[in-house]
């Protein structure tokens, strides 16, 4: 029986004790301080959002211009151009 459990632990079939990655340390875990927000994180979040919106509007305008160009190209029936 003991040999079977050792083999199962070796192959990670039986859960062992908690690993150090999932435990909290008193030196690392601290209560959040809401008096001093993380302004770097706030600025990074808002600037990323603004950049993505700007990219979205730019891409939309380019798509509309391409649509209009192709629409005019379809309506152009000149035989001398082809």
Buried (B, 14 or more C-beta within 10 A) or exposed (E): EEEEEEEEEEEEEEEEEEEEEEEEEEEEEEEEEEEEEEEEEEEEEEEEEEEEEEEEEEEEEEEEEEEEEEEEEEEEEEEEEE
